């Protein structure tokens, strides 16, 4: 059977909507890393005020994940994206023209709401609009756009570091990809799904079992997500399991420690900043592009399983190395008198303590160097999977093993660096793009927006919890055991994916829906087979009996 597709002119437009949406998302997540220091100098922000400013984006994103699903299902995916872009425009104007902390927080909250709403609607809209052969690539383009947006934000942060009011321009440039995405949407249909077409795609597989689409079109309430009807509970297990394990593997926190690992292998401040931000960003882009090429060939399950296996090995490797080699980037904030402070932007922020006036303006090169230092120690892991990244925390550990000779120590530190690169790559071609692709496929169209938003809210909340618990976990069990715990979680996620997550490559959304309706998840169930024909022959035999 030929896979349903979409007209050729639609494919470039869908690709542009996906990649521009991701570009906006990634840019807004990472731009604060370069804008925060100029904002501190301009407004004299205290550490708690900086926390508020960074966290306000998360507040808006959580709000969107709680209410955005109803908006997506009631008003449509296209309207949700356009509405999100309008909110983004308003938030960017608030940020660009802000003259007080209140306007900055309001703008960041609006931007967080906008990118969260748009990200959910964009993945669903593209997955519904294109055929099964293009769906994996085009939805994964969103993740590629996120990594490109992060790189773009770092480049602009550096270029605008010494410019007068450069932080206003940093926030303002986010409007450009959003406007281009809105322009592309004007040439695409508002309704992404067609019940009759989707129904006809099932007839060759189901024979005479097919029912009339319009007469028996189901309606779902939010509570149906937790009921056995049409195996909605099983779908929710798959969705929540993926987003929870995506965060519980500690990917954001491992990246927070990235600049320490770069510094430990001999890179100094300037080089470490560039490598930690741009270098890891390039690795993420390459791995995401590889996932785009493999997701419709190797399949979703294969990428998830391979990615989790590599994540377990690499993060465990970092843990074992840290037993022998201390990777200390400076005093931990846990050792400071003010233990309640959970931000560690740069040691330069010590000048915020007390009531001293802001420092005098510095030269352009000095300003750029400060921003580079800020980029080095702030959220390096912003992406669809680690969207609540916070500034990196300086963590110190004591070596639990006898001192290693210098040549051996250098080898172990380079091993830690290799493990870090492997970990980033594994996440970027596994959990990073595939989680959101699977979520956009497994739910019926009538509740897809609310279900996607429900799972997304758990993603944001869990990422926040993992980020806030990082220092306390290290204080309790140590850095090495923390990384090994993340490795164990990756092994558990490997088992979850093997048992619960089906293969959906090469199948229409209607076919996937039918499979879930006829299948019940149990702990003893075997993995789903790749051949949809085998699955539908089973359904046919069941109906005959």
Secondary structure, DSSP 8 states (H G I E B T S, - for coil): -------HHHHHHHHHHHHHHHHHHHHHHHTHHHHHHHHHHHH---HHHHHHHHHHHHHHHHHHHHHHHHHHHHH-HHHHHHHHHHHHHHHHHHHHT--SHHHHHHHHHHHHHHHHHHHHHHHHHHHHHS-HHHHHHHHHHHHHHHHHHHHHHHHHHHHTTTSTTHHHHHHHTHHHHHHHHHHHHTTS-S----HHHHHHHHHHHHGGG---TTTT-----GGGGGSSGGGHHHHHHHHHHHHHHHHHT-HHHHHHTHHHHHHHTT--HHHHHHIIIIIHHHHHHHHHHHHHHHTTTT-HHHHHHHHHHHHHHHHHHHHHHHHHS----S--GGGSS-TT------GGGGGGSTT--------HHHHHHHHHHHHHHS----STTSTT-----------SS----HHHHHHHHHHHHHHHHHHHHHHHHTHHHHHHHHHHHHS-TTTHHHHHHHHHHHHHHHHHHHHHHHHHHHHHH-HHHHHHHHHHHHHHHHHHHHHH----TT--HHHHHHHHHH----TT-----S-HHHHHHHHHHHHH-
